[in-house]
Amino acid sequence: MNVGKRKEQEKLFENFAMDEGAKFSVSPEVFEGRCSIIFAQPEALLSAEGRKLMCSKVFQDNVAACVIDEAHCVELWGEDFRDDFKELAALKAFFPRVPTLAPTATPHLVKKLKFSLSMTSAKMVCVNPNRQNIYLNKEMRLNNNFGKDSYSAILEPIAEELAM
């Protein structure tokens, strides 16, 4: 899928205001099954319109996975910050046989996530995200008018290393 099409599909599930009593609307394209990827907040999916979508035949026939982005926030935010994070198990109930992925769960959160997401028979795949070829390096940027020249001391060595 090209980036333009994906961006278009991402925009179809709209009105994600976080205000109390916010109204969420689902684009007709989503209800018609013309979207292969839907990004949505728990609040949107648990709204009346979101529940209508999840109960629809098109959705039920086509949903392939439920991915909980920033899964560690289920525990971190679910208690105090956003009540709907505590209701992720309700989302899972709409499609119980579909795989659920929680890629950012740390090992000590796995037990709580399995409980809060009602993942009683979950299969765990734990991989250390540490990669020796990926690192963070902090450098001071020279202060010369904040123009592109101020970044040259940082970017030129990287460009030279990549050119090798």
One Martini backbone bead per residue (centre of mass of N, CA, C, O) as a GRO file, in nm:
protein
  164
    1MET     BB    1   0.097   0.036   0.023
    2ASN     BB    2   0.074   0.355  -0.012
    3VAL     BB    3   0.115   0.640   0.162
    4GLY     BB    4  -0.127   0.804   0.059
    5LYS     BB    5  -0.344   0.589   0.116
    6ARG     BB    6  -0.286   0.556   0.415
    7LYS     BB    7  -0.341   0.849   0.498
    8GLU     BB    8  -0.631   0.849   0.402
    9GLN     BB    9  -0.726   0.621   0.595
   10GLU     BB   10  -0.648   0.756   0.864
   11LYS     BB   11  -0.864   0.999   0.823
   12LEU     BB   12  -1.146   0.847   0.835
   13PHE     BB   13  -1.101   0.839   1.144
   14GLU     BB   14  -1.257   1.086   1.318
   15ASN     BB   15  -1.275   1.295   1.581
   16PHE     BB   16  -1.031   1.292   1.837
   17ALA     BB   17  -1.141   1.420   2.080
   18MET     BB   18  -1.082   1.462   2.445
   19ASP     BB   19  -1.345   1.547   2.529
   20GLU     BB   20  -1.606   1.554   2.705
   21GLY     BB   21  -1.839   1.399   2.510
   22ALA     BB   22  -1.733   1.314   2.254
   23LYS     BB   23  -1.771   1.292   1.907
   24PHE     BB   24  -1.777   1.014   1.690
   25SER     BB   25  -1.678   0.944   1.353
   26VAL     BB   26  -1.753   0.737   1.070
   27SER     BB   27  -1.668   0.662   0.778
   28PRO     BB   28  -1.807   0.509   0.509
   29GLU     BB   29  -1.548   0.361   0.414
   30VAL     BB   30  -1.528   0.186   0.665
   31PHE     BB   31  -1.810   0.045   0.650
   32GLU     BB   32  -1.733  -0.065   0.346
   33GLY     BB   33  -1.423  -0.180   0.353
   34ARG     BB   34  -1.190   0.041   0.227
   35CYS     BB   35  -1.005  -0.038   0.479
   36SER     BB   36  -0.702  -0.185   0.604
   37ILE     BB   37  -0.653   0.058   0.811
   38ILE     BB   38  -0.709   0.137   1.163
   39PHE     BB   39  -0.689   0.427   1.359
   40ALA     BB   40  -0.761   0.417   1.717
   41GLN     BB   41  -0.913   0.506   1.991
   42PRO     BB   42  -1.078   0.379   2.249
   43GLU     BB   43  -1.298   0.600   2.256
   44ALA     BB   44  -1.396   0.553   1.965
   45LEU     BB   45  -1.463   0.242   1.978
   46LEU     BB   46  -1.659   0.286   2.245
   47SER     BB   47  -1.846   0.420   2.094
   48ALA     BB   48  -2.130   0.400   1.925
   49GLU     BB   49  -1.993   0.403   1.644
   50GLY     BB   50  -1.772   0.195   1.705
   51ARG     BB   51  -1.960  -0.041   1.781
   52LYS     BB   52  -2.103  -0.052   1.513
   53LEU     BB   53  -1.856  -0.126   1.354
   54MET     BB   54  -1.768  -0.390   1.515
   55CYS     BB   55  -2.059  -0.532   1.442
   56SER     BB   56  -2.004  -0.542   1.162
   57LYS     BB   57  -1.959  -0.751   0.901
   58VAL     BB   58  -1.717  -0.620   0.768
   59PHE     BB   59  -1.541  -0.613   1.016
   60GLN     BB   60  -1.561  -0.911   1.108
   61ASP     BB   61  -1.448  -1.025   0.824
   62ASN     BB   62  -1.161  -0.826   0.825
   63VAL     BB   63  -1.032  -0.856   1.078
   64ALA     BB   64  -0.680  -0.934   1.176
   65ALA     BB   65  -0.604  -0.719   1.412
   66CYS     BB   66  -0.489  -0.616   1.743
   67VAL     BB   67  -0.318  -0.316   1.813
   68ILE     BB   68  -0.129  -0.207   2.094
   69ASP     BB   69  -0.021   0.084   2.130
   70GLU     BB   70   0.152   0.143   2.391
   71ALA     BB   71   0.094  -0.089   2.611
   72HIS     BB   72   0.216   0.029   2.879
   73CYS     BB   73  -0.035   0.235   2.916
   74VAL     BB   74  -0.249   0.058   3.039
   75GLU     BB   75  -0.126   0.083   3.322
   76LEU     BB   76  -0.034   0.379   3.346
   77TRP     BB   77  -0.328   0.512   3.241
   78GLY     BB   78  -0.579   0.339   3.331
   79GLU     BB   79  -0.618   0.438   3.625
   80ASP     BB   80  -0.626   0.781   3.569
   81PHE     BB   81  -0.632   0.906   3.275
   82ARG     BB   82  -0.787   0.670   3.087
   83ASP     BB   83  -1.057   0.478   3.112
   84ASP     BB   84  -1.054   0.321   2.828
   85PHE     BB   85  -0.799   0.149   2.888
   86LYS     BB   86  -0.965  -0.050   3.078
   87GLU     BB   87  -1.152  -0.141   2.805
   88LEU     BB   88  -0.989  -0.332   2.606
   89ALA     BB   89  -1.140  -0.600   2.652
   90ALA     BB   90  -1.396  -0.511   2.502
   91LEU     BB   91  -1.269  -0.499   2.227
   92LYS     BB   92  -1.182  -0.798   2.218
   93ALA     BB   93  -1.480  -0.913   2.229
   94PHE     BB   94  -1.549  -0.848   1.923
   95PHE     BB   95  -1.261  -1.033   1.852
   96PRO     BB   96  -1.149  -1.322   1.990
   97ARG     BB   97  -0.983  -1.467   1.726
   98VAL     BB   98  -0.794  -1.230   1.722
   99PRO     BB   99  -0.502  -1.107   1.721
  100THR     BB  100  -0.294  -0.972   1.984
  101LEU     BB  101  -0.086  -0.685   2.003
  102ALA     BB  102   0.197  -0.588   2.242
  103PRO     BB  103   0.500  -0.449   2.170
  104THR     BB  104   0.568  -0.258   2.454
  105ALA     BB  105   0.594  -0.475   2.657
  106THR     BB  106   0.716  -0.538   2.946
  107PRO     BB  107   0.785  -0.800   3.140
  108HIS     BB  108   0.639  -0.675   3.406
  109LEU     BB  109   0.357  -0.622   3.232
  110VAL     BB  110   0.240  -0.885   3.120
  111LYS     BB  111   0.052  -0.981   3.346
  112LYS     BB  112  -0.136  -0.729   3.347
  113LEU     BB  113  -0.213  -0.737   3.048
  114LYS     BB  114  -0.344  -1.012   3.040
  115PHE     BB  115  -0.567  -0.927   3.234
  116SER     BB  116  -0.676  -0.651   3.104
  117LEU     BB  117  -0.708  -0.822   2.808
  118SER     BB  118  -0.798  -1.117   2.839
  119MET     BB  119  -0.519  -1.313   2.804
  120THR     BB  120  -0.524  -1.638   2.885
  121SER     BB  121  -0.382  -1.771   2.595
  122ALA     BB  122  -0.113  -1.642   2.562
  123LYS     BB  123   0.151  -1.582   2.340
  124MET     BB  124   0.490  -1.534   2.391
  125VAL     BB  125   0.713  -1.280   2.247
  126CYS     BB  126   1.049  -1.233   2.340
  127VAL     BB  127   1.243  -0.940   2.258
  128ASN     BB  128   1.525  -0.776   2.240
  129PRO     BB  129   1.564  -0.436   2.133
  130ASN     BB  130   1.861  -0.455   2.133
  131ARG     BB  131   2.088  -0.283   1.908
  132GLN     BB  132   2.412  -0.230   1.814
  133ASN     BB  133   2.335  -0.049   1.543
  134ILE     BB  134   2.174   0.117   1.768
  135TYR     BB  135   2.211   0.465   1.858
  136LEU     BB  136   2.281   0.731   2.091
  137ASN     BB  137   2.401   1.064   2.013
  138LYS     BB  138   2.552   1.342   2.170
  139GLU     BB  139   2.571   1.680   2.040
  140MET     BB  140   2.704   1.983   1.990
  141ARG     BB  141   2.588   2.272   1.857
  142LEU     BB  142   2.676   2.514   1.668
  143ASN     BB  143   2.656   2.876   1.703
  144ASN     BB  144   2.543   2.984   1.370
  145ASN     BB  145   2.240   3.117   1.320
  146PHE     BB  146   2.071   2.843   1.299
  147GLY     BB  147   2.162   2.713   1.056
  148LYS     BB  148   2.276   2.464   0.856
  149ASP     BB  149   2.573   2.499   0.959
  150SER     BB  150   2.513   2.406   1.261
  151TYR     BB  151   2.492   2.089   1.151
  152SER     BB  152   2.759   1.996   1.012
  153ALA     BB  153   2.920   1.872   1.256
  154ILE     BB  154   2.709   1.632   1.265
  155LEU     BB  155   2.641   1.536   0.961
  156GLU     BB  156   2.912   1.482   0.814
  157PRO     BB  157   3.008   1.222   0.965
  158ILE     BB  158   2.762   1.057   0.884
  159ALA     BB  159   2.789   1.081   0.578
  160GLU     BB  160   3.071   0.955   0.563
  161GLU     BB  161   2.996   0.680   0.687
  162LEU     BB  162   2.775   0.608   0.471
  163ALA     BB  163   2.976   0.627   0.216
  164MET     BB  164   3.161   0.367   0.282
   0.00000   0.00000   0.00000
